[in-house]
Amino acid sequence: MADPATLIGYAAGTLTTIAFLPQVLHVWQRKRADDLHLGTLLIFTLGIVLWLAYGLWLRLLPIILPNLVTLALQCAILFLKLRYRGRG
């Protein structure tokens, strides 16, 4: 059984990661992302990359796994933002 701190880390990572799924689905279904600020998305993506690097450096799966998934979701949002640029 994992220690409580590790369980909290996995729970936090899971919740903050799945929070992006509705945004990806929303943009994909609407085919519009004009209400998302590109600068914010890019800064946040850089933050995710740094968290991932930090987790890899320390070899902490509760940091690595959620940030890998969050990075994938964030990349999807960025892709859709650029793909639907000019619509709306």
PDB file of N, CA, C and O in Angstrom, chain B, residues numbered from 101:
ATOM      1  N   MET B 101       0.851  -1.186   0.000  1.00  0.00           N
ATOM      2  CA  MET B 101       0.000   0.000   0.000  1.00  0.00           C
ATOM      3  C   MET B 101       0.891   1.242   0.000  1.00  0.00           C
ATOM      4  O   MET B 101       1.859   1.327   0.756  1.00  0.00           O
ATOM      5  N   ALA B 102       0.556   2.177  -0.838  1.00  0.00           N
ATOM      6  CA  ALA B 102       1.322   3.422  -0.936  1.00  0.00           C
ATOM      7  C   ALA B 102       1.076   4.290   0.294  1.00  0.00           C
ATOM      8  O   ALA B 102       0.037   4.198   0.947  1.00  0.00           O
ATOM      9  N   ASP B 103       2.050   5.125   0.588  1.00  0.00           N
ATOM     10  CA  ASP B 103       1.901   6.018   1.736  1.00  0.00           C
ATOM     11  C   ASP B 103       0.872   7.102   1.407  1.00  0.00           C
ATOM     12  O   ASP B 103       0.600   7.354   0.233  1.00  0.00           O
ATOM     13  N   PRO B 104       0.299   7.743   2.424  1.00  0.00           N
ATOM     14  CA  PRO B 104      -0.749   8.749   2.192  1.00  0.00           C
ATOM     15  C   PRO B 104      -0.308   9.902   1.277  1.00  0.00           C
ATOM     16  O   PRO B 104      -1.099  10.372   0.459  1.00  0.00           O
ATOM     17  N   ALA B 105       0.925  10.354   1.404  1.00  0.00           N
ATOM     18  CA  ALA B 105       1.390  11.456   0.556  1.00  0.00           C
ATOM     19  C   ALA B 105       1.372  11.060  -0.921  1.00  0.00           C
ATOM     20  O   ALA B 105       0.996  11.862  -1.776  1.00  0.00           O
ATOM     21  N   THR B 106       1.774   9.839  -1.216  1.00  0.00           N
ATOM     22  CA  THR B 106       1.766   9.361  -2.602  1.00  0.00           C
ATOM     23  C   THR B 106       0.341   9.247  -3.120  1.00  0.00           C
ATOM     24  O   THR B 106       0.063   9.616  -4.261  1.00  0.00           O
ATOM     25  N   LEU B 107      -0.559   8.740  -2.294  1.00  0.00           N
ATOM     26  CA  LEU B 107      -1.972   8.641  -2.694  1.00  0.00           C
ATOM     27  C   LEU B 107      -2.572  10.019  -2.959  1.00  0.00           C
ATOM     28  O   LEU B 107      -3.322  10.202  -3.918  1.00  0.00           O
ATOM     29  N   ILE B 108      -2.243  10.977  -2.113  1.00  0.00           N
ATOM     30  CA  ILE B 108      -2.715  12.345  -2.330  1.00  0.00           C
ATOM     31  C   ILE B 108      -2.153  12.884  -3.644  1.00  0.00           C
ATOM     32  O   ILE B 108      -2.864  13.545  -4.401  1.00  0.00           O
ATOM     33  N   GLY B 109      -0.888  12.604  -3.912  1.00  0.00           N
ATOM     34  CA  GLY B 109      -0.272  13.042  -5.167  1.00  0.00           C
ATOM     35  C   GLY B 109      -0.971  12.459  -6.384  1.00  0.00           C
ATOM     36  O   GLY B 109      -1.230  13.172  -7.353  1.00  0.00           O
ATOM     37  N   TYR B 110      -1.277  11.173  -6.342  1.00  0.00           N
ATOM     38  CA  TYR B 110      -1.988  10.547  -7.460  1.00  0.00           C
ATOM     39  C   TYR B 110      -3.403  11.119  -7.602  1.00  0.00           C
ATOM     40  O   TYR B 110      -3.864  11.366  -8.716  1.00  0.00           O
ATOM     41  N   ALA B 111      -4.089  11.329  -6.479  1.00  0.00           N
ATOM     42  CA  ALA B 111      -5.447  11.884  -6.524  1.00  0.00           C
ATOM     43  C   ALA B 111      -5.421  13.296  -7.105  1.00  0.00           C
ATOM     44  O   ALA B 111      -6.234  13.626  -7.968  1.00  0.00           O
ATOM     45  N   ALA B 112      -4.494  14.129  -6.638  1.00  0.00           N
ATOM     46  CA  ALA B 112      -4.384  15.496  -7.148  1.00  0.00           C
ATOM     47  C   ALA B 112      -4.059  15.494  -8.632  1.00  0.00           C
ATOM     48  O   ALA B 112      -4.658  16.242  -9.404  1.00  0.00           O
ATOM     49  N   GLY B 113      -3.115  14.660  -9.030  1.00  0.00           N
ATOM     50  CA  GLY B 113      -2.740  14.575 -10.439  1.00  0.00           C
ATOM     51  C   GLY B 113      -3.886  14.112 -11.315  1.00  0.00           C
ATOM     52  O   GLY B 113      -4.084  14.630 -12.414  1.00  0.00           O
ATOM     53  N   THR B 114      -4.638  13.139 -10.831  1.00  0.00           N
ATOM     54  CA  THR B 114      -5.780  12.632 -11.591  1.00  0.00           C
ATOM     55  C   THR B 114      -6.833  13.712 -11.778  1.00  0.00           C
ATOM     56  O   THR B 114      -7.322  13.921 -12.889  1.00  0.00           O
ATOM     57  N   LEU B 115      -7.182  14.396 -10.705  1.00  0.00           N
ATOM     58  CA  LEU B 115      -8.226  15.416 -10.788  1.00  0.00           C
ATOM     59  C   LEU B 115      -7.815  16.602 -11.651  1.00  0.00           C
ATOM     60  O   LEU B 115      -8.612  17.082 -12.457  1.00  0.00           O
ATOM     61  N   THR B 116      -6.590  17.079 -11.497  1.00  0.00           N
ATOM     62  CA  THR B 116      -6.171  18.228 -12.297  1.00  0.00           C
ATOM     63  C   THR B 116      -5.975  17.852 -13.762  1.00  0.00           C
ATOM     64  O   THR B 116      -6.077  18.709 -14.641  1.00  0.00           O
ATOM     65  N   THR B 117      -5.701  16.606 -14.024  1.00  0.00           N
ATOM     66  CA  THR B 117      -5.550  16.154 -15.407  1.00  0.00           C
ATOM     67  C   THR B 117      -6.898  16.008 -16.089  1.00  0.00           C
ATOM     68  O   THR B 117      -7.086  16.525 -17.190  1.00  0.00           O
ATOM     69  N   ILE B 118      -7.839  15.318 -15.462  1.00  0.00           N
ATOM     70  CA  ILE B 118      -9.138  15.108 -16.113  1.00  0.00           C
ATOM     71  C   ILE B 118      -9.930  16.407 -16.228  1.00  0.00           C
ATOM     72  O   ILE B 118     -10.908  16.473 -16.973  1.00  0.00           O
ATOM     73  N   ALA B 119      -9.518  17.430 -15.501  1.00  0.00           N
ATOM     74  CA  ALA B 119     -10.182  18.726 -15.624  1.00  0.00           C
ATOM     75  C   ALA B 119     -10.037  19.296 -17.037  1.00  0.00           C
ATOM     76  O   ALA B 119     -10.847  20.127 -17.446  1.00  0.00           O
ATOM     77  N   PHE B 120      -9.028  18.868 -17.785  1.00  0.00           N
ATOM     78  CA  PHE B 120      -8.814  19.375 -19.142  1.00  0.00           C
ATOM     79  C   PHE B 120      -9.618  18.624 -20.194  1.00  0.00           C
ATOM     80  O   PHE B 120      -9.797  19.127 -21.304  1.00  0.00           O
ATOM     81  N   LEU B 121     -10.093  17.462 -19.876  1.00  0.00           N
ATOM     82  CA  LEU B 121     -10.851  16.675 -20.851  1.00  0.00           C
ATOM     83  C   LEU B 121     -12.110  17.394 -21.336  1.00  0.00           C
ATOM     84  O   LEU B 121     -12.360  17.407 -22.541  1.00  0.00           O
ATOM     85  N   PRO B 122     -12.910  17.990 -20.456  1.00  0.00           N
ATOM     86  CA  PRO B 122     -14.085  18.717 -20.958  1.00  0.00           C
ATOM     87  C   PRO B 122     -13.715  19.866 -21.905  1.00  0.00           C
ATOM     88  O   PRO B 122     -14.448  20.141 -22.854  1.00  0.00           O
ATOM     89  N   GLN B 123     -12.586  20.536 -21.655  1.00  0.00           N
ATOM     90  CA  GLN B 123     -12.172  21.631 -22.533  1.00  0.00           C
ATOM     91  C   GLN B 123     -11.816  21.110 -23.917  1.00  0.00           C
ATOM     92  O   GLN B 123     -12.204  21.705 -24.922  1.00  0.00           O
ATOM     93  N   VAL B 124     -11.081  20.005 -23.977  1.00  0.00           N
ATOM     94  CA  VAL B 124     -10.732  19.406 -25.266  1.00  0.00           C
ATOM     95  C   VAL B 124     -11.996  19.018 -26.023  1.00  0.00           C
ATOM     96  O   VAL B 124     -12.132  19.326 -27.208  1.00  0.00           O
ATOM     97  N   LEU B 125     -12.909  18.352 -25.353  1.00  0.00           N
ATOM     98  CA  LEU B 125     -14.154  17.921 -25.994  1.00  0.00           C
ATOM     99  C   LEU B 125     -14.988  19.113 -26.441  1.00  0.00           C
ATOM    100  O   LEU B 125     -15.579  19.090 -27.521  1.00  0.00           O
ATOM    101  N   HIS B 126     -15.040  20.147 -25.623  1.00  0.00           N
ATOM    102  CA  HIS B 126     -15.817  21.346 -25.936  1.00  0.00           C
ATOM    103  C   HIS B 126     -15.304  22.018 -27.210  1.00  0.00           C
ATOM    104  O   HIS B 126     -16.082  22.356 -28.102  1.00  0.00           O
ATOM    105  N   VAL B 127     -13.995  22.206 -27.283  1.00  0.00           N
ATOM    106  CA  VAL B 127     -13.411  22.846 -28.466  1.00  0.00           C
ATOM    107  C   VAL B 127     -13.587  21.960 -29.693  1.00  0.00           C
ATOM    108  O   VAL B 127     -13.908  22.451 -30.775  1.00  0.00           O
ATOM    109  N   TRP B 128     -13.384  20.688 -29.531  1.00  0.00           N
ATOM    110  CA  TRP B 128     -13.496  19.758 -30.660  1.00  0.00           C
ATOM    111  C   TRP B 128     -14.930  19.708 -31.192  1.00  0.00           C
ATOM    112  O   TRP B 128     -15.140  19.708 -32.405  1.00  0.00           O
ATOM    113  N   GLN B 129     -15.912  19.665 -30.297  1.00  0.00           N
ATOM    114  CA  GLN B 129     -17.313  19.592 -30.720  1.00  0.00           C
ATOM    115  C   GLN B 129     -17.782  20.901 -31.364  1.00  0.00           C
ATOM    116  O   GLN B 129     -18.521  20.878 -32.348  1.00  0.00           O
ATOM    117  N   ARG B 130     -17.358  22.032 -30.814  1.00  0.00           N
ATOM    118  CA  ARG B 130     -17.782  23.333 -31.334  1.00  0.00           C
ATOM    119  C   ARG B 130     -17.013  23.738 -32.589  1.00  0.00           C
ATOM    120  O   ARG B 130     -17.487  24.549 -33.385  1.00  0.00           O
ATOM    121  N   LYS B 131     -15.821  23.165 -32.758  1.00  0.00           N
ATOM    122  CA  LYS B 131     -14.931  23.536 -33.869  1.00  0.00           C
ATOM    123  C   LYS B 131     -14.558  25.018 -33.766  1.00  0.00           C
ATOM    124  O   LYS B 131     -14.373  25.695 -34.777  1.00  0.00           O
ATOM    125  N   ARG B 132     -14.451  25.504 -32.536  1.00  0.00           N
ATOM    126  CA  ARG B 132     -14.085  26.894 -32.274  1.00  0.00           C
ATOM    127  C   ARG B 132     -13.257  26.956 -31.006  1.00  0.00           C
ATOM    128  O   ARG B 132     -13.516  26.241 -30.038  1.00  0.00           O
ATOM    129  N   ALA B 133     -12.249  27.828 -31.029  1.00  0.00           N
ATOM    130  CA  ALA B 133     -11.425  28.030 -29.834  1.00  0.00           C
ATOM    131  C   ALA B 133     -11.037  29.496 -29.693  1.00  0.00           C
ATOM    132  O   ALA B 133     -10.029  29.826 -29.069  1.00  0.00           O
ATOM    133  N   ASP B 134     -11.850  30.369 -30.282  1.00  0.00           N
ATOM    134  CA  ASP B 134     -11.517  31.785 -30.265  1.00  0.00           C
ATOM    135  C   ASP B 134     -11.556  32.385 -28.861  1.00  0.00           C
ATOM    136  O   ASP B 134     -10.954  33.433 -28.627  1.00  0.00           O
ATOM    137  N   ASP B 135     -12.246  31.749 -27.934  1.00  0.00           N
ATOM    138  CA  ASP B 135     -12.332  32.265 -26.572  1.00  0.00           C
ATOM    139  C   ASP B 135     -11.152  31.811 -25.700  1.00  0.00           C
ATOM    140  O   ASP B 135     -11.084  32.173 -24.525  1.00  0.00           O
ATOM    141  N   LEU B 136     -10.229  31.027 -26.257  1.00  0.00           N
ATOM    142  CA  LEU B 136      -9.040  30.591 -25.527  1.00  0.00           C
ATOM    143  C   LEU B 136      -7.859  31.463 -25.936  1.00  0.00           C
ATOM    144  O   LEU B 136      -7.589  31.625 -27.126  1.00  0.00           O
ATOM    145  N   HIS B 137      -7.169  32.013 -24.975  1.00  0.00           N
ATOM    146  CA  HIS B 137      -6.043  32.902 -25.257  1.00  0.00           C
ATOM    147  C   HIS B 137      -4.787  32.074 -25.519  1.00  0.00           C
ATOM    148  O   HIS B 137      -4.366  31.283 -24.675  1.00  0.00           O
ATOM    149  N   LEU B 138      -4.200  32.263 -26.689  1.00  0.00           N
ATOM    150  CA  LEU B 138      -3.038  31.482 -27.103  1.00  0.00           C
ATOM    151  C   LEU B 138      -1.861  31.674 -26.150  1.00  0.00           C
ATOM    152  O   LEU B 138      -1.167  30.709 -25.830  1.00  0.00           O
ATOM    153  N   GLY B 139      -1.628  32.887 -25.697  1.00  0.00           N
ATOM    154  CA  GLY B 139      -0.525  33.140 -24.776  1.00  0.00           C
ATOM    155  C   GLY B 139      -0.667  32.344 -23.486  1.00  0.00           C
ATOM    156  O   GLY B 139       0.301  31.763 -22.995  1.00  0.00           O
ATOM    157  N   THR B 140      -1.869  32.321 -22.947  1.00  0.00           N
ATOM    158  CA  THR B 140      -2.127  31.550 -21.729  1.00  0.00           C
ATOM    159  C   THR B 140      -1.878  30.072 -21.966  1.00  0.00           C
ATOM    160  O   THR B 140      -1.264  29.401 -21.137  1.00  0.00           O
ATOM    161  N   LEU B 141      -2.349  29.566 -23.090  1.00  0.00           N
ATOM    162  CA  LEU B 141      -2.151  28.153 -23.411  1.00  0.00           C
ATOM    163  C   LEU B 141      -0.670  27.813 -23.523  1.00  0.00           C
ATOM    164  O   LEU B 141      -0.234  26.769 -23.039  1.00  0.00           O
ATOM    165  N   LEU B 142       0.101  28.685 -24.157  1.00  0.00           N
ATOM    166  CA  LEU B 142       1.528  28.425 -24.334  1.00  0.00           C
ATOM    167  C   LEU B 142       2.288  28.487 -23.003  1.00  0.00           C
ATOM    168  O   LEU B 142       3.152  27.652 -22.736  1.00  0.00           O
ATOM    169  N   ILE B 143       1.962  29.470 -22.181  1.00  0.00           N
ATOM    170  CA  ILE B 143       2.613  29.574 -20.870  1.00  0.00           C
ATOM    171  C   ILE B 143       2.279  28.361 -20.015  1.00  0.00           C
ATOM    172  O   ILE B 143       3.153  27.795 -19.359  1.00  0.00           O
ATOM    173  N   PHE B 144       1.009  27.964 -20.024  1.00  0.00           N
ATOM    174  CA  PHE B 144       0.607  26.797 -19.238  1.00  0.00           C
ATOM    175  C   PHE B 144       1.304  25.535 -19.740  1.00  0.00           C
ATOM    176  O   PHE B 144       1.728  24.701 -18.940  1.00  0.00           O
ATOM    177  N   THR B 145       1.422  25.393 -21.054  1.00  0.00           N
ATOM    178  CA  THR B 145       2.103  24.233 -21.623  1.00  0.00           C
ATOM    179  C   THR B 145       3.559  24.188 -21.170  1.00  0.00           C
ATOM    180  O   THR B 145       4.070  23.122 -20.826  1.00  0.00           O
ATOM    181  N   LEU B 146       4.219  25.321 -21.169  1.00  0.00           N
ATOM    182  CA  LEU B 146       5.592  25.373 -20.684  1.00  0.00           C
ATOM    183  C   LEU B 146       5.656  24.950 -19.215  1.00  0.00           C
ATOM    184  O   LEU B 146       6.571  24.230 -18.814  1.00  0.00           O
ATOM    185  N   GLY B 147       4.696  25.393 -18.423  1.00  0.00           N
ATOM    186  CA  GLY B 147       4.642  24.980 -17.023  1.00  0.00           C
ATOM    187  C   GLY B 147       4.494  23.474 -16.878  1.00  0.00           C
ATOM    188  O   GLY B 147       5.135  22.866 -16.021  1.00  0.00           O
ATOM    189  N   ILE B 148       3.655  22.869 -17.708  1.00  0.00           N
ATOM    190  CA  ILE B 148       3.484  21.413 -17.670  1.00  0.00           C
ATOM    191  C   ILE B 148       4.798  20.718 -18.021  1.00  0.00           C
ATOM    192  O   ILE B 148       5.186  19.747 -17.371  1.00  0.00           O
ATOM    193  N   VAL B 149       5.475  21.218 -19.046  1.00  0.00           N
ATOM    194  CA  VAL B 149       6.757  20.630 -19.455  1.00  0.00           C
ATOM    195  C   VAL B 149       7.754  20.702 -18.303  1.00  0.00           C
ATOM    196  O   VAL B 149       8.485  19.744 -18.052  1.00  0.00           O
ATOM    197  N   LEU B 150       7.784  21.834 -17.604  1.00  0.00           N
ATOM    198  CA  LEU B 150       8.706  21.969 -16.479  1.00  0.00           C
ATOM    199  C   LEU B 150       8.329  21.042 -15.323  1.00  0.00           C
ATOM    200  O   LEU B 150       9.209  20.447 -14.701  1.00  0.00           O
ATOM    201  N   TRP B 151       7.037  20.912 -15.031  1.00  0.00           N
ATOM    202  CA  TRP B 151       6.611  19.958 -13.999  1.00  0.00           C
ATOM    203  C   TRP B 151       6.999  18.542 -14.383  1.00  0.00           C
ATOM    204  O   TRP B 151       7.439  17.761 -13.540  1.00  0.00           O
ATOM    205  N   LEU B 152       6.837  18.214 -15.651  1.00  0.00           N
ATOM    206  CA  LEU B 152       7.216  16.887 -16.131  1.00  0.00           C
ATOM    207  C   LEU B 152       8.722  16.678 -15.968  1.00  0.00           C
ATOM    208  O   LEU B 152       9.156  15.619 -15.514  1.00  0.00           O
ATOM    209  N   ALA B 153       9.514  17.678 -16.336  1.00  0.00           N
ATOM    210  CA  ALA B 153      10.965  17.576 -16.177  1.00  0.00           C
ATOM    211  C   ALA B 153      11.332  17.400 -14.707  1.00  0.00           C
ATOM    212  O   ALA B 153      12.209  16.604 -14.372  1.00  0.00           O
ATOM    213  N   TYR B 154      10.670  18.134 -13.848  1.00  0.00           N
ATOM    214  CA  TYR B 154      10.892  18.035 -12.403  1.00  0.00           C
ATOM    215  C   TYR B 154      10.578  16.625 -11.907  1.00  0.00           C
ATOM    216  O   TYR B 154      11.356  16.037 -11.156  1.00  0.00           O
ATOM    217  N   GLY B 155       9.447  16.095 -12.325  1.00  0.00           N
ATOM    218  CA  GLY B 155       9.067  14.740 -11.929  1.00  0.00           C
ATOM    219  C   GLY B 155      10.034  13.699 -12.440  1.00  0.00           C
ATOM    220  O   GLY B 155      10.375  12.755 -11.726  1.00  0.00           O
ATOM    221  N   LEU B 156      10.484  13.868 -13.689  1.00  0.00           N
ATOM    222  CA  LEU B 156      11.460  12.935 -14.250  1.00  0.00           C
ATOM    223  C   LEU B 156      12.785  13.024 -13.495  1.00  0.00           C
ATOM    224  O   LEU B 156      13.417  12.005 -13.218  1.00  0.00           O
ATOM    225  N   TRP B 157      13.195  14.230 -13.170  1.00  0.00           N
ATOM    226  CA  TRP B 157      14.449  14.441 -12.442  1.00  0.00           C
ATOM    227  C   TRP B 157      14.419  13.715 -11.101  1.00  0.00           C
ATOM    228  O   TRP B 157      15.389  13.071 -10.700  1.00  0.00           O
ATOM    229  N   LEU B 158      13.265  13.837 -10.409  1.00  0.00           N
ATOM    230  CA  LEU B 158      13.125  13.214  -9.092  1.00  0.00           C
ATOM    231  C   LEU B 158      12.596  11.781  -9.153  1.00  0.00           C
ATOM    232  O   LEU B 158      12.518  11.093  -8.136  1.00  0.00           O
ATOM    233  N   ARG B 159      12.234  11.342 -10.361  1.00  0.00           N
ATOM    234  CA  ARG B 159      11.680   9.994 -10.570  1.00  0.00           C
ATOM    235  C   ARG B 159      10.451   9.749  -9.703  1.00  0.00           C
ATOM    236  O   ARG B 159      10.346   8.731  -9.019  1.00  0.00           O
ATOM    237  N   LEU B 160       9.517  10.711  -9.748  1.00  0.00           N
ATOM    238  CA  LEU B 160       8.295  10.623  -8.954  1.00  0.00           C
ATOM    239  C   LEU B 160       7.096  10.408  -9.875  1.00  0.00           C
ATOM    240  O   LEU B 160       6.640  11.333 -10.547  1.00  0.00           O
ATOM    241  N   LEU B 161       6.595   9.181  -9.896  1.00  0.00           N
ATOM    242  CA  LEU B 161       5.461   8.859 -10.773  1.00  0.00           C
ATOM    243  C   LEU B 161       4.221   9.699 -10.509  1.00  0.00           C
ATOM    244  O   LEU B 161       3.508  10.015 -11.462  1.00  0.00           O
ATOM    245  N   PRO B 162       3.917  10.085  -9.250  1.00  0.00           N
ATOM    246  CA  PRO B 162       2.733  10.923  -9.056  1.00  0.00           C
ATOM    247  C   PRO B 162       2.850  12.288  -9.740  1.00  0.00           C
ATOM    248  O   PRO B 162       1.835  12.953  -9.948  1.00  0.00           O
ATOM    249  N   ILE B 163       4.039  12.711 -10.085  1.00  0.00           N
ATOM    250  CA  ILE B 163       4.230  13.952 -10.835  1.00  0.00           C
ATOM    251  C   ILE B 163       4.361  13.657 -12.329  1.00  0.00           C
ATOM    252  O   ILE B 163       3.827  14.396 -13.157  1.00  0.00           O
ATOM    253  N   ILE B 164       5.053  12.604 -12.668  1.00  0.00           N
ATOM    254  CA  ILE B 164       5.317  12.272 -14.072  1.00  0.00           C
ATOM    255  C   ILE B 164       4.036  11.898 -14.823  1.00  0.00           C
ATOM    256  O   ILE B 164       3.730  12.491 -15.857  1.00  0.00           O
ATOM    257  N   LEU B 165       3.307  10.942 -14.322  1.00  0.00           N
ATOM    258  CA  LEU B 165       2.152  10.411 -15.055  1.00  0.00           C
ATOM    259  C   LEU B 165       1.073  11.454 -15.338  1.00  0.00           C
ATOM    260  O   LEU B 165       0.661  11.597 -16.489  1.00  0.00           O
ATOM    261  N   PRO B 166       0.603  12.187 -14.328  1.00  0.00           N
ATOM    262  CA  PRO B 166      -0.423  13.187 -14.632  1.00  0.00           C
ATOM    263  C   PRO B 166       0.057  14.270 -15.589  1.00  0.00           C
ATOM    264  O   PRO B 166      -0.710  14.743 -16.428  1.00  0.00           O
ATOM    265  N   ASN B 167       1.313  14.661 -15.471  1.00  0.00           N
ATOM    266  CA  ASN B 167       1.806  15.708 -16.356  1.00  0.00           C
ATOM    267  C   ASN B 167       1.997  15.216 -17.779  1.00  0.00           C
ATOM    268  O   ASN B 167       1.878  16.001 -18.720  1.00  0.00           O
ATOM    269  N   LEU B 168       2.291  13.936 -17.959  1.00  0.00           N
ATOM    270  CA  LEU B 168       2.327  13.382 -19.322  1.00  0.00           C
ATOM    271  C   LEU B 168       0.946  13.451 -19.964  1.00  0.00           C
ATOM    272  O   LEU B 168       0.802  13.876 -21.110  1.00  0.00           O
ATOM    273  N   VAL B 169      -0.057  13.033 -19.216  1.00  0.00           N
ATOM    274  CA  VAL B 169      -1.423  13.048 -19.747  1.00  0.00           C
ATOM    275  C   VAL B 169      -1.900  14.489 -19.945  1.00  0.00           C
ATOM    276  O   VAL B 169      -2.507  14.805 -20.969  1.00  0.00           O
ATOM    277  N   THR B 170      -1.628  15.359 -18.975  1.00  0.00           N
ATOM    278  CA  THR B 170      -2.027  16.762 -19.098  1.00  0.00           C
ATOM    279  C   THR B 170      -1.347  17.405 -20.301  1.00  0.00           C
ATOM    280  O   THR B 170      -1.970  18.184 -21.023  1.00  0.00           O
ATOM    281  N   LEU B 171      -0.076  17.085 -20.521  1.00  0.00           N
ATOM    282  CA  LEU B 171       0.635  17.626 -21.680  1.00  0.00           C
ATOM    283  C   LEU B 171      -0.025  17.163 -22.978  1.00  0.00           C
ATOM    284  O   LEU B 171      -0.163  17.951 -23.914  1.00  0.00           O
ATOM    285  N   ALA B 172      -0.429  15.914 -23.044  1.00  0.00           N
ATOM    286  CA  ALA B 172      -1.116  15.419 -24.239  1.00  0.00           C
ATOM    287  C   ALA B 172      -2.434  16.164 -24.458  1.00  0.00           C
ATOM    288  O   ALA B 172      -2.745  16.560 -25.581  1.00  0.00           O
ATOM    289  N   LEU B 173      -3.202  16.352 -23.393  1.00  0.00           N
ATOM    290  CA  LEU B 173      -4.472  17.086 -23.510  1.00  0.00           C
ATOM    291  C   LEU B 173      -4.228  18.541 -23.890  1.00  0.00           C
ATOM    292  O   LEU B 173      -4.947  19.099 -24.720  1.00  0.00           O
ATOM    293  N   GLN B 174      -3.232  19.146 -23.296  1.00  0.00           N
ATOM    294  CA  GLN B 174      -2.913  20.539 -23.596  1.00  0.00           C
ATOM    295  C   GLN B 174      -2.449  20.680 -25.042  1.00  0.00           C
ATOM    296  O   GLN B 174      -2.794  21.656 -25.710  1.00  0.00           O
ATOM    297  N   CYS B 175      -1.678  19.724 -25.527  1.00  0.00           N
ATOM    298  CA  CYS B 175      -1.260  19.746 -26.934  1.00  0.00           C
ATOM    299  C   CYS B 175      -2.469  19.620 -27.854  1.00  0.00           C
ATOM    300  O   CYS B 175      -2.514  20.249 -28.911  1.00  0.00           O
ATOM    301  N   ALA B 176      -3.437  18.819 -27.464  1.00  0.00           N
ATOM    302  CA  ALA B 176      -4.668  18.695 -28.249  1.00  0.00           C
ATOM    303  C   ALA B 176      -5.402  20.031 -28.283  1.00  0.00           C
ATOM    304  O   ALA B 176      -5.891  20.445 -29.333  1.00  0.00           O
ATOM    305  N   ILE B 177      -5.479  20.703 -27.140  1.00  0.00           N
ATOM    306  CA  ILE B 177      -6.138  22.006 -27.099  1.00  0.00           C
ATOM    307  C   ILE B 177      -5.393  23.005 -27.981  1.00  0.00           C
ATOM    308  O   ILE B 177      -6.015  23.745 -28.743  1.00  0.00           O
ATOM    309  N   LEU B 178      -4.071  23.028 -27.883  1.00  0.00           N
ATOM    310  CA  LEU B 178      -3.279  23.928 -28.726  1.00  0.00           C
ATOM    311  C   LEU B 178      -3.476  23.625 -30.210  1.00  0.00           C
ATOM    312  O   LEU B 178      -3.637  24.539 -31.018  1.00  0.00           O
ATOM    313  N   PHE B 179      -3.462  22.348 -30.564  1.00  0.00           N
ATOM    314  CA  PHE B 179      -3.668  21.949 -31.952  1.00  0.00           C
ATOM    315  C   PHE B 179      -5.028  22.438 -32.452  1.00  0.00           C
ATOM    316  O   PHE B 179      -5.130  23.004 -33.541  1.00  0.00           O
ATOM    317  N   LEU B 180      -6.065  22.217 -31.650  1.00  0.00           N
ATOM    318  CA  LEU B 180      -7.404  22.637 -32.050  1.00  0.00           C
ATOM    319  C   LEU B 180      -7.504  24.158 -32.113  1.00  0.00           C
ATOM    320  O   LEU B 180      -8.161  24.701 -33.002  1.00  0.00           O
ATOM    321  N   LYS B 181      -6.860  24.843 -31.180  1.00  0.00           N
ATOM    322  CA  LYS B 181      -6.850  26.314 -31.202  1.00  0.00           C
ATOM    323  C   LYS B 181      -6.258  26.806 -32.515  1.00  0.00           C
ATOM    324  O   LYS B 181      -6.818  27.702 -33.148  1.00  0.00           O
ATOM    325  N   LEU B 182      -5.137  26.235 -32.930  1.00  0.00           N
ATOM    326  CA  LEU B 182      -4.504  26.655 -34.176  1.00  0.00           C
ATOM    327  C   LEU B 182      -5.293  26.201 -35.403  1.00  0.00           C
ATOM    328  O   LEU B 182      -5.367  26.919 -36.400  1.00  0.00           O
ATOM    329  N   ARG B 183      -5.871  25.031 -35.326  1.00  0.00           N
ATOM    330  CA  ARG B 183      -6.643  24.506 -36.454  1.00  0.00           C
ATOM    331  C   ARG B 183      -7.893  25.333 -36.720  1.00  0.00           C
ATOM    332  O   ARG B 183      -8.250  25.573 -37.873  1.00  0.00           O
ATOM    333  N   TYR B 184      -8.552  25.763 -35.664  1.00  0.00           N
ATOM    334  CA  TYR B 184      -9.803  26.502 -35.816  1.00  0.00           C
ATOM    335  C   TYR B 184      -9.602  28.009 -35.755  1.00  0.00           C
ATOM    336  O   TYR B 184     -10.564  28.761 -35.597  1.00  0.00           O
ATOM    337  N   ARG B 185      -8.359  28.449 -35.880  1.00  0.00           N
ATOM    338  CA  ARG B 185      -8.068  29.886 -35.857  1.00  0.00           C
ATOM    339  C   ARG B 185      -8.857  30.587 -36.950  1.00  0.00           C
ATOM    340  O   ARG B 185      -8.923  30.112 -38.084  1.00  0.00           O
ATOM    341  N   GLY B 186      -9.444  31.700 -36.608  1.00  0.00           N
ATOM    342  CA  GLY B 186     -10.189  32.478 -37.595  1.00  0.00           C
ATOM    343  C   GLY B 186     -11.648  32.106 -37.710  1.00  0.00           C
ATOM    344  O   GLY B 186     -12.414  32.807 -38.372  1.00  0.00           O
ATOM    345  N   ARG B 187     -12.049  31.013 -37.078  1.00  0.00           N
ATOM    346  CA  ARG B 187     -13.468  30.638 -37.121  1.00  0.00           C
ATOM    347  C   ARG B 187     -14.190  31.363 -36.010  1.00  0.00           C
ATOM    348  O   ARG B 187     -13.639  31.590 -34.933  1.00  0.00           O
ATOM    349  N   GLY B 188     -15.398  31.714 -36.276  1.00  0.00           N
ATOM    350  CA  GLY B 188     -16.228  32.330 -35.252  1.00  0.00           C
ATOM    351  C   GLY B 188     -16.269  33.782 -35.430  1.00  0.00           C
ATOM    352  O   GLY B 188     -16.924  34.480 -34.657  1.00  0.00           O
TER     353      GLY B 188
END
